[in-house]
């Protein structure tokens, strides 16, 4: 089921399926990728893992579990519409018999979208409803249309960070490459993503912008609480007219594969029984 709110500046929609933000419109222009054949998602929630552990296996409390899907299960679960106001939507997912088979923690995950002017606050709140500590990774994966204006192409756009960054990316074929060296951005090309996602751990920046000097429309994603920001699009597919700007709590779970036990994975968020963890980012459209 899709729910929609419309304010003086923006119209947004989100689905109970995955609690995905599936539309952000300003002046009738759609900013969110519409789940086309090149990638059939809009803005999935990554929980309780970002990416996958080695062999999709991990241990919790000494017991081995298999997380069968990439990025956890939240993106494929049906949420309940918890609340709708004049400028916000809120959805909730609770642990159940199926989630406990692959992730042995009781939880409540609430996802809220709140419009403020030309900005959408995305708030993910995890509550530990169990009797012991729980561990997880959490992130966003919103896909934005690229190009954002008629007459422009994918290659007309660039990624610009708030501050200068150095990004060195491991290559799928071995070795590494420097994406940027003490610079604020890079131009988009299909070949840029030949080696998958471009990540920056512990960035200097707290925002990132998809923009073109040939157009007037842009998207800025602010991530004040993120330890890692990622950029991704499908390589070699001209029909993939989107770019994902992905704020993550940390580097992916596979970065911690040295440790089988989730309790020992250094980047996993630890949440005590009865505790709540809030994670925010903001989408600003122009």
Secondary structure, 3 states (H helix, E strand, C coil): CEEEEECCCCEEEEECECCCEEEEEECCEECECCCCCCCCCCEEEEECCCCCCHHHEEEECCEEEECCCCCECHHHCECEEEEECCCEEEEEEECCHHHHHHCCCCEEEEEEEEEECCEEEEEEEEEECCCCCEEECCEEEEEEECCCCCCCCHHHCEEEEEEEEEEEEECCCCCEEEEEEEEEEEECCCHHHCCCCEEEECCCCCEEEEECCCCCCCEEEECCCCCEEEEECCCCCCCCCEEEEEEECCCCHHHHCCCCEHHHCCCCEEECCCCEEEEEEEEEEC
